[in-house]
């Protein structure tokens, strides 16, 4: 049972205050990470173009999502231990580690050093990862934050300076996150708060989350994980072709169902959550059209989260923050840990 009134009740909201403050501070985390890396970034100059870029670790896919379409050389995300067999002295290896102690990340850096690869590493100073990366051919960015999105911004800035990616500045990303914090904060009532609106819209349903661009799709996976943890229910994300059958096969809505009498016995229905980052590629537009048609045929509720202003990584961060705020409000209404 979802308690709607808790979302505008100051006493109830105080329970999740630490979580909300953490999300509201994501913009400050981006600025902090940029400041910590500023000296290293100022010393960077364009060098020889590598044959390929390998981004290791769990955040490699985020870099690929930003860079793959514009990077002038092949870009490979490598979430496994070690490095691809072909990586060598002509290639650049990118490794990011929030605490600087990750075994897989240290292994990847050591392997890159052994093979003579150039390295771009972001990690806290004085950690085993920095020690493993030290040497000629390594660019080290001191980590000023443990937030993965905040850490990604100076790395993307460095890759731009190297001539391998689009221009990425910290302030527009931080400003986008600050804007989400203002619009989705606990003092903003539910009828004017996008995150509270989303929590209310999916309170009794199984969310199906979709993003049309590569970055929006990645945000959809992260938001789905947060909603799954908040609700304790299945939450799905995927390509349009994977989600359409779920929407079309939704159970018939029971107009006479009483949540107080039926409790959890009523059949849960999907609710479609669209993460819109302004992508207007033919594939994204076609996917959205198929999902809208399937939702209409299955009488499925559609809730849209929009972030269409600013740089790509800023829109990604704004979608993610809105979804994370919604997850916190969803957990509160359901009486679950946020």
VOKOL-546574 format. One record per residue (C-alpha): x, y, z. Coordinates in steps of 0.1 Angstrom, whole numbers, padded with zeros to 4 digits, always signed. Layout:
# residues N
XYZ...
//
This chain:
# residues 338
+0000+0000+0000+0014+0034-0010+0007+0064+0013+0004+0094-0010+0004+0119+0019+0039+0110+0030+0054+0128+0000+0043+0162+0013+0045+0154+0050+0076+0171+0066+0078+0146+0094+0077+0116+0070+0102+0133+0046+0127+0137+0074+0132+0099+0073+0148+0101+0039+0165+0135+0044+0200+0120+0042+0193+0103+0009+0177+0135-0006+0206+0156+0006+0230+0132-0011+0212+0134-0044+0209+0172-0041+0246+0174-0037+0255+0157-0070+0261+0191-0086+0286+0201-0059+0303+0167-0064+0308+0175-0101+0324+0208-0092+0345+0192-0066+0358+0165-0090+0366+0192-0116+0384+0213-0091+0405+0184-0079+0416+0176-0115+0420+0212-0127+0458+0213-0124+0462+0180-0142+0438+0191-0169+0456+0224-0174+0488+0205-0181+0473+0184-0208+0480+0190-0245+0469+0172-0276+0493+0144-0284+0496+0116-0310+0462+0101-0318+0460+0065-0304+0450+0036-0325+0421+0028-0302+0408+0037-0268+0399+0010-0242+0378+0021-0212+0382-0004-0184+0360-0010-0153+0323-0008-0147+0320+0028-0159+0335+0021-0193+0301+0018-0209+0293+0054-0199+0323+0067-0217+0315+0047-0247+0279+0060-0247+0293+0096-0248+0322+0090-0272+0314+0062-0295+0296+0082-0322+0322+0110-0323+0356+0095-0313+0379+0095-0343+0394+0061-0334+0377+0028-0322+0364+0030-0287+0360-0002-0266+0343-0006-0232+0360-0034-0214+0342-0043-0181+0362-0075-0177+0395-0080-0158+0427-0073-0177+0427-0059-0212+0418-0071-0247+0445-0093-0262+0452-0068-0289+0458-0037-0267+0494-0025-0270+0517+0006-0272+0496+0023-0298+0465+0023-0276+0451+0045-0248+0436+0028-0217+0412+0047-0195+0406+0035-0160+0384+0052-0133+0382+0039-0097+0362+0057-0070+0383+0044-0041+0416+0035-0058+0416+0000-0044+0397-0020-0070+0415-0052-0079+0402-0053-0115+0412-0017-0121+0447-0022-0106+0451-0054-0127+0441-0034-0159+0465-0006-0151+0494-0030-0144+0487-0049-0176+0485-0016-0196+0519-0006-0181+0534-0040-0190+0522-0037-0226+0533-0001-0230+0499+0014-0234+0492+0051-0227+0471+0056-0196+0444+0080-0184+0436+0072-0148+0412+0089-0123+0414+0078-0087+0421+0092-0052+0457+0103-0046+0480+0080-0026+0460+0049-0034+0473+0016-0048+0458+0024-0082+0478+0056-0084+0510+0038-0075+0503+0011-0101+0497+0037-0128+0527+0060-0120+0552+0063-0148+0558+0077-0182+0528+0078-0205+0503+0081-0176+0480+0110-0172+0466+0109-0136+0435+0129-0125+0431+0131-0087+0396+0121-0078+0377+0148-0059+0345+0127-0056+0334+0092-0052+0303+0098-0074+0308+0080-0108+0291+0107-0129+0312+0134-0112+0343+0114-0118+0334+0109-0154+0333+0147-0162+0370+0155-0158+0379+0123-0177+0357+0133-0206+0372+0168-0204+0407+0152-0207+0396+0131-0236+0384+0162-0254+0417+0180-0248+0434+0148-0264+0412+0153-0294+0391+0121-0288+0357+0134-0277+0333+0163-0275+0338+0194-0253+0327+0186-0218+0327+0213-0191+0318+0207-0155+0296+0238-0148+0268+0230-0173+0266+0194-0159+0266+0207-0123+0240+0234-0132+0217+0207-0147+0220+0187-0114+0213+0218-0093+0182+0224-0114+0169+0189-0107+0176+0193-0070+0155+0225-0070+0126+0210-0089+0126+0177-0072+0134+0187-0036+0112+0177-0007+0097+0211-0002+0082+0212-0037+0047+0198-0036+0037+0166-0055+0017+0184-0081+0048+0205-0092+0075+0180-0085+0086+0157-0114+0101+0130-0091+0071+0129-0068+0048+0127-0098+0068+0098-0111+0067+0080-0077+0029+0084-0075+0024+0073-0111+0042+0040-0106+0033+0034-0070+0010+0004-0077+0026-0008-0109+0056-0025-0124+0077+0002-0141+0090-0004-0176+0118+0022-0182+0130+0032-0217+0154+0057-0231+0158+0064-0268+0194+0075-0271+0224+0054-0260+0229+0077-0230+0192+0077-0221+0191+0039-0223+0220+0038-0199+0202+0061-0176+0171+0039-0179+0191+0009-0167+0204+0029-0137+0169+0043-0129+0154+0008-0131+0179-0005-0106+0170+0023-0082+0133+0017-0086+0137-0020-0082+0156-0015-0049+0131+0011-0037+0099-0010-0044+0111-0046-0040+0093-0053-0073+0105-0063-0107+0114-0032-0128+0123-0036-0164+0144-0017-0189+0155-0025-0224+0151-0019-0261+0117-0009-0275+0113-0043-0292+0118-0061-0259+0093-0039-0240+0065-0037-0266+0052-0073-0259+0051-0066-0221+0029-0035-0227+0007-0052-0252+0002-0082-0229-0007-0061-0198-0036-0076-0178-0070-0059-0182-0073-0030-0157-0099-0037-0130-0119-0006-0126-0136-0019-0095-0104-0030-0076-0102-0017-0041-0066-0015-0029-0077-0015+0007-0097-0047+0003-0076-0065-0023-0042-0057-0008-0015-0073-0029-0038-0098-0046-0047-0075-0075-0027-0081-0106+0002-0057-0110+0002-0039-0144+0031-0023-0162+0036+0015-0163+0058+0029-0191+0084+0054-0180+0100+0073-0209+0133+0090-0203+0135+0118-0229+0169+0135-0234+0158+0152-0266+0172+0125-0290+0155+0128-0323+0173+0101-0343+0151+0080-0366+0156+0049-0344+0146+0068-0312+0115+0083-0328+0105+0049-0342+0110+0032-0308+0090+0058-0290+0062+0055-0316+0061+0017-0311+0060+0020-0273+0033+0047-0273+0011+0025-0296+0017-0006-0274+0009+0014-0243-0023+0027-0258-0034-0008-0269-0027-0022-0235-0043+0007-0216-0009+0013-0199-0001+0045-0181+0028+0065-0196+0050+0088-0175+0076+0110-0191+0108+0124-0176+0124+0151-0197+0159+0166-0197+0165+0181-0231+0187+0211-0223+0225+0212-0220+0253+0188-0229+0248+0151-0234+0264+0141-0201+0244+0168-0183+0211+0155-0197+0221+0120-0187+0229+0131-0152+0196+0151-0149+0176+0120-0159+0195+0099-0135+0190+0123-0106+0153+0127-0113+0149+0089-0113+0169+0086-0081+0148+0113-0063+0117+0094-0075+0131+0061-0061+0135+0078-0027+0100+0091-0027+0087+0057-0039+0104+0039-0010+0090+0064+0015+0055+0059+0003+0058+0022+0004+0074+0022+0038+0107+0007+0026+0143+0017+0031+0154+0044+0007
//
